[in-house]
Amino acid sequence: MQIKVFPSEVSVDLTKLQAEIREGMPEGAAVVKVQEEPIAFGLTALIITISMVEKDGLTEEVEKAITLTANVGEIQTVAVSRC
């Protein structure tokens, strides 16, 4: 699963935000890769690749966990696939 995470402000420490997102993952999901993507006007989004076990409702749990993380402004699910 890939999710694009937009910080709530330009001044958000992206390294700290990545760590908080990793720590907040529900059981059965783990962050495997994080990329930074410049958006505009100094705003940088995180593209987070997450590995998950097959479990009903886990996608929604992951999205909710990221949304509830401090300093996350908005998220966008980019892709969901089986490997």
Protein Blocks (a to p, Z undefined) as FASTA:
>chain_A
ZZddddfbfklcfklmmmmmmmmpcehiacfbdcdddfbehiacddddddddddehklmm
mmmmmmmpghiabdcdfbdcdZZ
